[in-house]
Amino acid sequence: MTSQASASTSTSRFQHSDAKFKRWGRRSPFIRYGLPMISLTVLGALGLGHLLQGSKDIAKVKDDQEWEIIETRKALSRTGPVNAYKPKTISLEEELKVLQQKVDIENYDYKKIPKLNETK
């Protein structure tokens, strides 16, 4: 008997809280709809800011490592090993002359370019 009574009271308590929750939507819709939406927006923005800050920190660490490598190479170049390589200076006029010697534009042969759907 007591189990039935406790079951009926818990059911009535559940129905009572359900009715109370439904009343919230009619009485103050801000609490039921507006507050969750605003909190979701604010917490989402904070979460995204936290994630973006993490990626910025990682990019900063990588950038610092690259700068350390560059500074190390500069230090090595002052002492000698990297400075041993000296590329020759190339001018456009010299490159044009070399290219003109390689390619003869006066003597050429006409060659037909095959089309895609053409068979041999």
C-alpha positions in Angstrom: 0.0 0.0 0.0 2.8 2.4 0.8 4.5 1.8 -2.5 1.4 2.7 -4.4 1.0 5.8 -2.3 4.6 6.8 -2.8 4.3 6.1 -6.6 1.2 8.2 -6.8 2.8 11.1 -4.9 5.9 11.0 -7.0 3.7 11.0 -10.2 1.7 13.9 -8.9 4.9 15.7 -8.0 6.3 15.1 -11.5 3.1 16.3 -13.1 3.1 19.4 -10.8 6.7 20.3 -11.8 5.8 19.7 -15.5 2.9 22.1 -15.2 5.1 24.6 -13.4 7.7 24.4 -16.2 5.0 24.9 -18.8 3.7 27.9 -16.9 7.3 29.5 -17.1 6.9 29.7 -20.9 3.6 31.6 -20.5 4.6 33.8 -17.5 8.1 34.7 -18.4 9.2 33.5 -21.8 12.6 35.2 -21.4 13.6 32.6 -18.7 12.5 29.7 -20.8 13.8 30.8 -24.2 15.9 34.0 -24.0 18.2 33.1 -21.2 19.3 29.7 -22.7 19.9 31.4 -26.0 21.9 34.3 -24.6 23.9 31.9 -22.4 24.6 29.6 -25.3 25.8 32.6 -27.4 28.0 34.0 -24.7 29.5 30.6 -23.7 30.1 29.7 -27.4 31.9 33.0 -28.0 34.1 32.4 -24.9 34.8 28.9 -26.0 35.7 29.9 -29.5 38.0 32.7 -28.1 39.7 30.1 -26.0 40.3 27.8 -29.0 41.5 30.6 -31.2 43.9 31.8 -28.5 45.4 28.3 -28.4 46.0 28.3 -32.1 47.6 31.7 -31.9 49.9 30.5 -29.2 51.0 27.6 -31.3 51.6 29.8 -34.3 53.6 32.2 -32.2 55.8 29.3 -30.9 56.4 28.1 -34.5 57.3 31.7 -35.6 59.7 32.0 -32.7 61.4 28.7 -33.7 61.7 30.0 -37.3 63.3 33.2 -36.1 65.8 31.3 -34.0 66.8 29.2 -37.0 67.2 32.4 -39.1 69.3 34.0 -36.3 71.4 30.9 -36.1 72.1 30.9 -39.8 73.0 34.6 -39.6 75.5 33.8 -36.9 76.9 31.0 -38.9 77.2 33.2 -42.0 79.2 35.7 -40.0 81.7 33.1 -39.0 82.0 31.5 -42.4 80.3 28.2 -43.4 77.1 29.7 -44.9 79.0 32.7 -46.4 81.1 30.3 -48.5 78.3 30.1 -51.2 78.2 33.2 -53.4 75.8 33.1 -56.3 76.9 34.9 -59.5 75.0 37.9 -60.5 72.8 37.3 -63.5 71.5 40.1 -65.7 68.5 39.8 -68.0 70.5 40.7 -71.1 72.9 37.8 -70.5 70.0 35.4 -70.1 68.4 36.7 -73.3 71.6 36.2 -75.2 72.0 32.6 -73.9 68.4 31.8 -74.8 68.8 33.3 -78.3 71.8 31.1 -78.9 69.9 28.0 -77.9 66.8 28.7 -80.0 67.0 29.4 -83.7 63.8 31.2 -84.7 64.7 31.3 -88.4 64.8 27.6 -89.0 61.7 25.7 -87.9 59.5 22.8 -89.1 55.7 22.8 -89.3 54.3 20.0 -87.1 50.6 19.2 -86.8 49.3 19.0 -83.3 47.0 16.0 -82.9 43.5 16.6 -81.6 42.1 14.6 -78.7 39.5 12.6 -80.7 41.9 11.9 -83.6 43.3 8.4 -83.8 46.7 7.5 -85.3 
